[in-house]
Amino acid sequence: MFVFLLDDSVKVEVYCDEMDNEFEDNICVSFVEECPEDEKIFKADETNIYLTPQQAEEFGQLLIKAAKIGCK
């Protein structure tokens, strides 16, 4: 599953990293940036953050809550 952000210059992909199944934090949130260096948010072209299932659920709930509330 993925979504493009910031005028399609950042691809955010979420997947279960089967190579890390032995670890509790095997849910990967991957950010891939395809833009000029001076526009990058991260230092590398690809940045991966690994979460436990509980952390992923909490993060998802925070996003849902923010989307429902909006910026008022």
PDB file of N, CA, C and O in Angstrom:
ATOM      1  N   MET A   1       0.840  -1.169   0.000  1.00  0.00           N
ATOM      2  CA  MET A   1       0.000   0.000   0.000  1.00  0.00           C
ATOM      3  C   MET A   1       0.888   1.237   0.000  1.00  0.00           C
ATOM      4  O   MET A   1       1.849   1.327   0.764  1.00  0.00           O
ATOM      5  N   PHE A   2       0.555   2.181  -0.863  1.00  0.00           N
ATOM      6  CA  PHE A   2       1.346   3.405  -0.869  1.00  0.00           C
ATOM      7  C   PHE A   2       0.498   4.596  -1.275  1.00  0.00           C
ATOM      8  O   PHE A   2      -0.596   4.458  -1.822  1.00  0.00           O
ATOM      9  N   VAL A   3       1.043   5.773  -0.987  1.00  0.00           N
ATOM     10  CA  VAL A   3       0.412   7.037  -1.334  1.00  0.00           C
ATOM     11  C   VAL A   3       1.524   8.011  -1.733  1.00  0.00           C
ATOM     12  O   VAL A   3       2.627   7.967  -1.188  1.00  0.00           O
ATOM     13  N   PHE A   4       1.220   8.878  -2.681  1.00  0.00           N
ATOM     14  CA  PHE A   4       2.169   9.913  -3.078  1.00  0.00           C
ATOM     15  C   PHE A   4       1.795  11.218  -2.386  1.00  0.00           C
ATOM     16  O   PHE A   4       0.619  11.575  -2.315  1.00  0.00           O
ATOM     17  N   LEU A   5       2.804  11.933  -1.874  1.00  0.00           N
ATOM     18  CA  LEU A   5       2.614  13.201  -1.183  1.00  0.00           C
ATOM     19  C   LEU A   5       3.443  14.295  -1.838  1.00  0.00           C
ATOM     20  O   LEU A   5       4.300  14.021  -2.678  1.00  0.00           O
ATOM     21  N   LEU A   6       3.185  15.510  -1.452  1.00  0.00           N
ATOM     22  CA  LEU A   6       3.971  16.678  -1.875  1.00  0.00           C
ATOM     23  C   LEU A   6       4.169  16.719  -3.386  1.00  0.00           C
ATOM     24  O   LEU A   6       5.291  16.613  -3.882  1.00  0.00           O
ATOM     25  N   ASP A   7       3.074  16.871  -4.099  1.00  0.00           N
ATOM     26  CA  ASP A   7       3.099  16.933  -5.566  1.00  0.00           C
ATOM     27  C   ASP A   7       3.767  15.709  -6.182  1.00  0.00           C
ATOM     28  O   ASP A   7       4.483  15.811  -7.178  1.00  0.00           O
ATOM     29  N   ASP A   8       3.520  14.553  -5.576  1.00  0.00           N
ATOM     30  CA  ASP A   8       4.036  13.259  -6.053  1.00  0.00           C
ATOM     31  C   ASP A   8       5.553  13.110  -5.966  1.00  0.00           C
ATOM     32  O   ASP A   8       6.122  12.225  -6.604  1.00  0.00           O
ATOM     33  N   SER A   9       6.208  13.958  -5.190  1.00  0.00           N
ATOM     34  CA  SER A   9       7.669  13.837  -5.068  1.00  0.00           C
ATOM     35  C   SER A   9       8.079  12.886  -3.943  1.00  0.00           C
ATOM     36  O   SER A   9       9.240  12.483  -3.867  1.00  0.00           O
ATOM     37  N   VAL A  10       7.133  12.524  -3.069  1.00  0.00           N
ATOM     38  CA  VAL A  10       7.422  11.595  -1.970  1.00  0.00           C
ATOM     39  C   VAL A  10       6.429  10.431  -2.034  1.00  0.00           C
ATOM     40  O   VAL A  10       5.214  10.623  -2.002  1.00  0.00           O
ATOM     41  N   LYS A  11       6.982   9.226  -2.126  1.00  0.00           N
ATOM     42  CA  LYS A  11       6.155   8.015  -2.109  1.00  0.00           C
ATOM     43  C   LYS A  11       6.259   7.420  -0.709  1.00  0.00           C
ATOM     44  O   LYS A  11       7.357   7.153  -0.220  1.00  0.00           O
ATOM     45  N   VAL A  12       5.110   7.215  -0.067  1.00  0.00           N
ATOM     46  CA  VAL A  12       5.067   6.609   1.267  1.00  0.00           C
ATOM     47  C   VAL A  12       4.429   5.237   1.106  1.00  0.00           C
ATOM     48  O   VAL A  12       3.282   5.110   0.679  1.00  0.00           O
ATOM     49  N   GLU A  13       5.201   4.211   1.457  1.00  0.00           N
ATOM     50  CA  GLU A  13       4.732   2.834   1.331  1.00  0.00           C
ATOM     51  C   GLU A  13       4.728   2.180   2.709  1.00  0.00           C
ATOM     52  O   GLU A  13       5.647   2.385   3.502  1.00  0.00           O
ATOM     53  N   VAL A  14       3.701   1.401   2.987  1.00  0.00           N
ATOM     54  CA  VAL A  14       3.595   0.680   4.259  1.00  0.00           C
ATOM     55  C   VAL A  14       3.462  -0.803   3.943  1.00  0.00           C
ATOM     56  O   VAL A  14       2.590  -1.212   3.176  1.00  0.00           O
ATOM     57  N   TYR A  15       4.340  -1.600   4.545  1.00  0.00           N
ATOM     58  CA  TYR A  15       4.299  -3.047   4.291  1.00  0.00           C
ATOM     59  C   TYR A  15       4.909  -3.810   5.458  1.00  0.00           C
ATOM     60  O   TYR A  15       5.658  -3.258   6.264  1.00  0.00           O
ATOM     61  N   CYS A  16       4.573  -5.086   5.527  1.00  0.00           N
ATOM     62  CA  CYS A  16       5.161  -5.976   6.515  1.00  0.00           C
ATOM     63  C   CYS A  16       6.445  -6.541   5.921  1.00  0.00           C
ATOM     64  O   CYS A  16       6.406  -7.219   4.894  1.00  0.00           O
ATOM     65  N   ASP A  17       7.559  -6.272   6.545  1.00  0.00           N
ATOM     66  CA  ASP A  17       8.857  -6.720   6.048  1.00  0.00           C
ATOM     67  C   ASP A  17       9.091  -8.162   6.492  1.00  0.00           C
ATOM     68  O   ASP A  17       9.493  -8.416   7.627  1.00  0.00           O
ATOM     69  N   GLU A  18       8.837  -9.093   5.592  1.00  0.00           N
ATOM     70  CA  GLU A  18       8.947 -10.521   5.922  1.00  0.00           C
ATOM     71  C   GLU A  18      10.367 -10.927   6.322  1.00  0.00           C
ATOM     72  O   GLU A  18      10.549 -11.900   7.053  1.00  0.00           O
ATOM     73  N   MET A  19      11.368 -10.193   5.850  1.00  0.00           N
ATOM     74  CA  MET A  19      12.750 -10.511   6.229  1.00  0.00           C
ATOM     75  C   MET A  19      13.010 -10.193   7.699  1.00  0.00           C
ATOM     76  O   MET A  19      13.981 -10.678   8.281  1.00  0.00           O
ATOM     77  N   ASP A  20      12.141  -9.377   8.297  1.00  0.00           N
ATOM     78  CA  ASP A  20      12.285  -8.990   9.706  1.00  0.00           C
ATOM     79  C   ASP A  20      11.228  -9.631  10.585  1.00  0.00           C
ATOM     80  O   ASP A  20      10.949  -9.120  11.670  1.00  0.00           O
ATOM     81  N   ASN A  21      10.634 -10.727  10.155  1.00  0.00           N
ATOM     82  CA  ASN A  21       9.582 -11.374  10.942  1.00  0.00           C
ATOM     83  C   ASN A  21      10.045 -11.832  12.321  1.00  0.00           C
ATOM     84  O   ASN A  21       9.227 -12.021  13.221  1.00  0.00           O
ATOM     85  N   GLU A  22      11.338 -12.009  12.487  1.00  0.00           N
ATOM     86  CA  GLU A  22      11.844 -12.431  13.794  1.00  0.00           C
ATOM     87  C   GLU A  22      11.831 -11.279  14.800  1.00  0.00           C
ATOM     88  O   GLU A  22      11.986 -11.494  16.002  1.00  0.00           O
ATOM     89  N   PHE A  23      11.646 -10.058  14.301  1.00  0.00           N
ATOM     90  CA  PHE A  23      11.622  -8.885  15.170  1.00  0.00           C
ATOM     91  C   PHE A  23      10.190  -8.401  15.363  1.00  0.00           C
ATOM     92  O   PHE A  23       9.342  -8.577  14.488  1.00  0.00           O
ATOM     93  N   GLU A  24       9.931  -7.793  16.508  1.00  0.00           N
ATOM     94  CA  GLU A  24       8.596  -7.292  16.801  1.00  0.00           C
ATOM     95  C   GLU A  24       8.230  -6.106  15.899  1.00  0.00           C
ATOM     96  O   GLU A  24       7.075  -5.950  15.503  1.00  0.00           O
ATOM     97  N   ASP A  25       9.230  -5.274  15.581  1.00  0.00           N
ATOM     98  CA  ASP A  25       8.962  -4.084  14.753  1.00  0.00           C
ATOM     99  C   ASP A  25       9.238  -4.385  13.275  1.00  0.00           C
ATOM    100  O   ASP A  25      10.245  -3.951  12.715  1.00  0.00           O
ATOM    101  N   ASN A  26       8.328  -5.130  12.662  1.00  0.00           N
ATOM    102  CA  ASN A  26       8.537  -5.550  11.273  1.00  0.00           C
ATOM    103  C   ASN A  26       7.574  -4.875  10.291  1.00  0.00           C
ATOM    104  O   ASN A  26       7.482  -5.288   9.135  1.00  0.00           O
ATOM    105  N   ILE A  27       6.861  -3.846  10.742  1.00  0.00           N
ATOM    106  CA  ILE A  27       6.011  -3.072   9.845  1.00  0.00           C
ATOM    107  C   ILE A  27       6.816  -1.860   9.396  1.00  0.00           C
ATOM    108  O   ILE A  27       7.229  -1.034  10.209  1.00  0.00           O
ATOM    109  N   CYS A  28       7.030  -1.770   8.087  1.00  0.00           N
ATOM    110  CA  CYS A  28       7.898  -0.726   7.547  1.00  0.00           C
ATOM    111  C   CYS A  28       7.075   0.398   6.938  1.00  0.00           C
ATOM    112  O   CYS A  28       6.154   0.165   6.156  1.00  0.00           O
ATOM    113  N   VAL A  29       7.426   1.614   7.313  1.00  0.00           N
ATOM    114  CA  VAL A  29       6.906   2.805   6.660  1.00  0.00           C
ATOM    115  C   VAL A  29       8.099   3.367   5.888  1.00  0.00           C
ATOM    116  O   VAL A  29       9.071   3.840   6.477  1.00  0.00           O
ATOM    117  N   SER A  30       8.006   3.307   4.563  1.00  0.00           N
ATOM    118  CA  SER A  30       9.121   3.683   3.699  1.00  0.00           C
ATOM    119  C   SER A  30       8.807   4.982   2.971  1.00  0.00           C
ATOM    120  O   SER A  30       7.752   5.120   2.352  1.00  0.00           O
ATOM    121  N   PHE A  31       9.735   5.933   3.052  1.00  0.00           N
ATOM    122  CA  PHE A  31       9.610   7.211   2.354  1.00  0.00           C
ATOM    123  C   PHE A  31      10.661   7.236   1.255  1.00  0.00           C
ATOM    124  O   PHE A  31      11.855   7.129   1.531  1.00  0.00           O
ATOM    125  N   VAL A  32      10.217   7.379   0.002  1.00  0.00           N
ATOM    126  CA  VAL A  32      11.133   7.460  -1.133  1.00  0.00           C
ATOM    127  C   VAL A  32      10.926   8.826  -1.773  1.00  0.00           C
ATOM    128  O   VAL A  32       9.823   9.173  -2.194  1.00  0.00           O
ATOM    129  N   GLU A  33      12.020   9.600  -1.839  1.00  0.00           N
ATOM    130  CA  GLU A  33      11.935  10.944  -2.399  1.00  0.00           C
ATOM    131  C   GLU A  33      12.575  10.989  -3.778  1.00  0.00           C
ATOM    132  O   GLU A  33      13.711  10.556  -3.970  1.00  0.00           O
ATOM    133  N   GLU A  34      11.831  11.515  -4.722  1.00  0.00           N
ATOM    134  CA  GLU A  34      12.332  11.695  -6.078  1.00  0.00           C
ATOM    135  C   GLU A  34      12.202  13.168  -6.425  1.00  0.00           C
ATOM    136  O   GLU A  34      11.278  13.588  -7.122  1.00  0.00           O
ATOM    137  N   CYS A  35      13.157  13.940  -5.918  1.00  0.00           N
ATOM    138  CA  CYS A  35      13.155  15.376  -6.148  1.00  0.00           C
ATOM    139  C   CYS A  35      14.596  15.883  -6.035  1.00  0.00           C
ATOM    140  O   CYS A  35      15.478  15.149  -5.587  1.00  0.00           O
ATOM    141  N   PRO A  36      14.836  17.124  -6.436  1.00  0.00           N
ATOM    142  CA  PRO A  36      16.183  17.689  -6.316  1.00  0.00           C
ATOM    143  C   PRO A  36      16.660  17.700  -4.853  1.00  0.00           C
ATOM    144  O   PRO A  36      15.858  17.785  -3.923  1.00  0.00           O
ATOM    145  N   GLU A  37      17.959  17.614  -4.681  1.00  0.00           N
ATOM    146  CA  GLU A  37      18.556  17.546  -3.333  1.00  0.00           C
ATOM    147  C   GLU A  37      18.093  18.684  -2.434  1.00  0.00           C
ATOM    148  O   GLU A  37      17.819  18.461  -1.255  1.00  0.00           O
ATOM    149  N   ASP A  38      18.002  19.881  -2.959  1.00  0.00           N
ATOM    150  CA  ASP A  38      17.650  21.034  -2.114  1.00  0.00           C
ATOM    151  C   ASP A  38      16.180  21.036  -1.693  1.00  0.00           C
ATOM    152  O   ASP A  38      15.779  21.865  -0.876  1.00  0.00           O
ATOM    153  N   GLU A  39      15.373  20.123  -2.236  1.00  0.00           N
ATOM    154  CA  GLU A  39      13.967  20.028  -1.869  1.00  0.00           C
ATOM    155  C   GLU A  39      13.685  18.841  -0.947  1.00  0.00           C
ATOM    156  O   GLU A  39      12.553  18.669  -0.495  1.00  0.00           O
ATOM    157  N   LYS A  40      14.695  18.026  -0.663  1.00  0.00           N
ATOM    158  CA  LYS A  40      14.484  16.810   0.120  1.00  0.00           C
ATOM    159  C   LYS A  40      14.207  17.111   1.593  1.00  0.00           C
ATOM    160  O   LYS A  40      14.744  18.051   2.179  1.00  0.00           O
ATOM    161  N   ILE A  41      13.353  16.278   2.155  1.00  0.00           N
ATOM    162  CA  ILE A  41      13.036  16.356   3.580  1.00  0.00           C
ATOM    163  C   ILE A  41      14.018  15.497   4.365  1.00  0.00           C
ATOM    164  O   ILE A  41      14.503  15.901   5.421  1.00  0.00           O
ATOM    165  N   PHE A  42      14.308  14.301   3.838  1.00  0.00           N
ATOM    166  CA  PHE A  42      15.227  13.364   4.479  1.00  0.00           C
ATOM    167  C   PHE A  42      16.598  13.458   3.825  1.00  0.00           C
ATOM    168  O   PHE A  42      16.723  13.993   2.723  1.00  0.00           O
ATOM    169  N   LYS A  43      17.610  12.952   4.479  1.00  0.00           N
ATOM    170  CA  LYS A  43      18.969  12.999   3.945  1.00  0.00           C
ATOM    171  C   LYS A  43      19.194  11.983   2.842  1.00  0.00           C
ATOM    172  O   LYS A  43      19.981  12.227   1.927  1.00  0.00           O
ATOM    173  N   ALA A  44      18.517  10.850   2.912  1.00  0.00           N
ATOM    174  CA  ALA A  44      18.711   9.782   1.934  1.00  0.00           C
ATOM    175  C   ALA A  44      17.552   9.765   0.937  1.00  0.00           C
ATOM    176  O   ALA A  44      16.499  10.351   1.187  1.00  0.00           O
ATOM    177  N   ASP A  45      17.759   9.088  -0.195  1.00  0.00           N
ATOM    178  CA  ASP A  45      16.687   8.941  -1.182  1.00  0.00           C
ATOM    179  C   ASP A  45      15.545   8.098  -0.629  1.00  0.00           C
ATOM    180  O   ASP A  45      14.383   8.294  -0.985  1.00  0.00           O
ATOM    181  N   GLU A  46      15.896   7.147   0.256  1.00  0.00           N
ATOM    182  CA  GLU A  46      14.897   6.277   0.876  1.00  0.00           C
ATOM    183  C   GLU A  46      15.150   6.223   2.377  1.00  0.00           C
ATOM    184  O   GLU A  46      16.275   5.998   2.823  1.00  0.00           O
ATOM    185  N   THR A  47      14.083   6.433   3.150  1.00  0.00           N
ATOM    186  CA  THR A  47      14.160   6.383   4.609  1.00  0.00           C
ATOM    187  C   THR A  47      13.088   5.427   5.107  1.00  0.00           C
ATOM    188  O   THR A  47      11.916   5.578   4.763  1.00  0.00           O
ATOM    189  N   ASN A  48      13.474   4.448   5.910  1.00  0.00           N
ATOM    190  CA  ASN A  48      12.545   3.453   6.441  1.00  0.00           C
ATOM    191  C   ASN A  48      12.431   3.586   7.952  1.00  0.00           C
ATOM    192  O   ASN A  48      13.424   3.731   8.664  1.00  0.00           O
ATOM    193  N   ILE A  49      11.198   3.533   8.415  1.00  0.00           N
ATOM    194  CA  ILE A  49      10.913   3.550   9.848  1.00  0.00           C
ATOM    195  C   ILE A  49      10.173   2.256  10.166  1.00  0.00           C
ATOM    196  O   ILE A  49       9.171   1.937   9.526  1.00  0.00           O
ATOM    197  N   TYR A  50      10.661   1.520  11.144  1.00  0.00           N
ATOM    198  CA  TYR A  50      10.047   0.243  11.508  1.00  0.00           C
ATOM    199  C   TYR A  50       9.231   0.389  12.782  1.00  0.00           C
ATOM    200  O   TYR A  50       9.693   0.961  13.769  1.00  0.00           O
ATOM    201  N   LEU A  51       8.011  -0.138  12.746  1.00  0.00           N
ATOM    202  CA  LEU A  51       7.082  -0.032  13.863  1.00  0.00           C
ATOM    203  C   LEU A  51       6.603  -1.404  14.309  1.00  0.00           C
ATOM    204  O   LEU A  51       6.552  -2.347  13.519  1.00  0.00           O
ATOM    205  N   THR A  52       6.254  -1.502  15.580  1.00  0.00           N
ATOM    206  CA  THR A  52       5.582  -2.696  16.073  1.00  0.00           C
ATOM    207  C   THR A  52       4.113  -2.601  15.639  1.00  0.00           C
ATOM    208  O   THR A  52       3.649  -1.518  15.284  1.00  0.00           O
ATOM    209  N   PRO A  53       3.382  -3.711  15.662  1.00  0.00           N
ATOM    210  CA  PRO A  53       1.958  -3.628  15.322  1.00  0.00           C
ATOM    211  C   PRO A  53       1.201  -2.609  16.194  1.00  0.00           C
ATOM    212  O   PRO A  53       0.337  -1.891  15.692  1.00  0.00           O
ATOM    213  N   GLN A  54       1.516  -2.546  17.471  1.00  0.00           N
ATOM    214  CA  GLN A  54       0.851  -1.597  18.368  1.00  0.00           C
ATOM    215  C   GLN A  54       1.176  -0.157  17.967  1.00  0.00           C
ATOM    216  O   GLN A  54       0.288   0.695  17.932  1.00  0.00           O
ATOM    217  N   GLN A  55       2.438   0.110  17.668  1.00  0.00           N
ATOM    218  CA  GLN A  55       2.829   1.461  17.259  1.00  0.00           C
ATOM    219  C   GLN A  55       2.148   1.841  15.939  1.00  0.00           C
ATOM    220  O   GLN A  55       1.696   2.974  15.774  1.00  0.00           O
ATOM    221  N   ALA A  56       2.077   0.895  15.010  1.00  0.00           N
ATOM    222  CA  ALA A  56       1.429   1.148  13.718  1.00  0.00           C
ATOM    223  C   ALA A  56      -0.046   1.464  13.921  1.00  0.00           C
ATOM    224  O   ALA A  56      -0.587   2.365  13.280  1.00  0.00           O
ATOM    225  N   GLU A  57      -0.696   0.723  14.812  1.00  0.00           N
ATOM    226  CA  GLU A  57      -2.108   0.969  15.091  1.00  0.00           C
ATOM    227  C   GLU A  57      -2.309   2.345  15.725  1.00  0.00           C
ATOM    228  O   GLU A  57      -3.223   3.077  15.345  1.00  0.00           O
ATOM    229  N   GLU A  58      -1.462   2.694  16.684  1.00  0.00           N
ATOM    230  CA  GLU A  58      -1.561   3.998  17.336  1.00  0.00           C
ATOM    231  C   GLU A  58      -1.332   5.122  16.327  1.00  0.00           C
ATOM    232  O   GLU A  58      -2.043   6.127  16.342  1.00  0.00           O
ATOM    233  N   PHE A  59      -0.353   4.955  15.463  1.00  0.00           N
ATOM    234  CA  PHE A  59      -0.048   5.955  14.441  1.00  0.00           C
ATOM    235  C   PHE A  59      -1.226   6.114  13.482  1.00  0.00           C
ATOM    236  O   PHE A  59      -1.602   7.229  13.119  1.00  0.00           O
ATOM    237  N   GLY A  60      -1.795   4.990  13.082  1.00  0.00           N
ATOM    238  CA  GLY A  60      -2.953   5.022  12.199  1.00  0.00           C
ATOM    239  C   GLY A  60      -4.134   5.732  12.840  1.00  0.00           C
ATOM    240  O   GLY A  60      -4.820   6.516  12.185  1.00  0.00           O
ATOM    241  N   GLN A  61      -4.374   5.463  14.119  1.00  0.00           N
ATOM    242  CA  GLN A  61      -5.478   6.106  14.824  1.00  0.00           C
ATOM    243  C   GLN A  61      -5.256   7.614  14.937  1.00  0.00           C
ATOM    244  O   GLN A  61      -6.204   8.394  14.843  1.00  0.00           O
ATOM    245  N   LEU A  62      -4.002   8.020  15.139  1.00  0.00           N
ATOM    246  CA  LEU A  62      -3.702   9.453  15.195  1.00  0.00           C
ATOM    247  C   LEU A  62      -3.992  10.121  13.852  1.00  0.00           C
ATOM    248  O   LEU A  62      -4.542  11.222  13.815  1.00  0.00           O
ATOM    249  N   LEU A  63      -3.628   9.465  12.755  1.00  0.00           N
ATOM    250  CA  LEU A  63      -3.910  10.017  11.429  1.00  0.00           C
ATOM    251  C   LEU A  63      -5.408  10.116  11.175  1.00  0.00           C
ATOM    252  O   LEU A  63      -5.887  11.120  10.648  1.00  0.00           O
ATOM    253  N   ILE A  64      -6.144   9.081  11.546  1.00  0.00           N
ATOM    254  CA  ILE A  64      -7.593   9.087  11.365  1.00  0.00           C
ATOM    255  C   ILE A  64      -8.234  10.197  12.181  1.00  0.00           C
ATOM    256  O   ILE A  64      -9.116  10.907  11.699  1.00  0.00           O
ATOM    257  N   LYS A  65      -7.785  10.340  13.419  1.00  0.00           N
ATOM    258  CA  LYS A  65      -8.328  11.384  14.299  1.00  0.00           C
ATOM    259  C   LYS A  65      -8.052  12.770  13.716  1.00  0.00           C
ATOM    260  O   LYS A  65      -8.940  13.622  13.686  1.00  0.00           O
ATOM    261  N   ALA A  66      -6.828  12.991  13.257  1.00  0.00           N
ATOM    262  CA  ALA A  66      -6.478  14.284  12.671  1.00  0.00           C
ATOM    263  C   ALA A  66      -7.303  14.551  11.410  1.00  0.00           C
ATOM    264  O   ALA A  66      -7.730  15.682  11.175  1.00  0.00           O
ATOM    265  N   ALA A  67      -7.528  13.511  10.598  1.00  0.00           N
ATOM    266  CA  ALA A  67      -8.314  13.691   9.377  1.00  0.00           C
ATOM    267  C   ALA A  67      -9.760  14.029   9.688  1.00  0.00           C
ATOM    268  O   ALA A  67     -10.371  14.827   8.978  1.00  0.00           O
ATOM    269  N   LYS A  68     -10.318  13.441  10.730  1.00  0.00           N
ATOM    270  CA  LYS A  68     -11.713  13.695  11.097  1.00  0.00           C
ATOM    271  C   LYS A  68     -11.890  15.074  11.711  1.00  0.00           C
ATOM    272  O   LYS A  68     -12.871  15.764  11.431  1.00  0.00           O
ATOM    273  N   ILE A  69     -10.948  15.471  12.541  1.00  0.00           N
ATOM    274  CA  ILE A  69     -11.030  16.773  13.216  1.00  0.00           C
ATOM    275  C   ILE A  69     -10.704  17.901  12.243  1.00  0.00           C
ATOM    276  O   ILE A  69     -11.366  18.939  12.227  1.00  0.00           O
ATOM    277  N   GLY A  70      -9.672  17.678  11.434  1.00  0.00           N
ATOM    278  CA  GLY A  70      -9.232  18.730  10.531  1.00  0.00           C
ATOM    279  C   GLY A  70      -8.568  19.853  11.290  1.00  0.00           C
ATOM    280  O   GLY A  70      -8.385  19.770  12.505  1.00  0.00           O
ATOM    281  N   CYS A  71      -8.217  20.875  10.597  1.00  0.00           N
ATOM    282  CA  CYS A  71      -7.589  22.049  11.211  1.00  0.00           C
ATOM    283  C   CYS A  71      -8.630  23.152  11.283  1.00  0.00           C
ATOM    284  O   CYS A  71      -8.917  23.826  10.294  1.00  0.00           O
ATOM    285  N   LYS A  72      -9.182  23.322  12.462  1.00  0.00           N
ATOM    286  CA  LYS A  72     -10.232  24.331  12.641  1.00  0.00           C
ATOM    287  C   LYS A  72      -9.715  25.504  13.420  1.00  0.00           C
ATOM    288  O   LYS A  72     -10.457  26.454  13.670  1.00  0.00           O
TER     289      LYS A  72
END
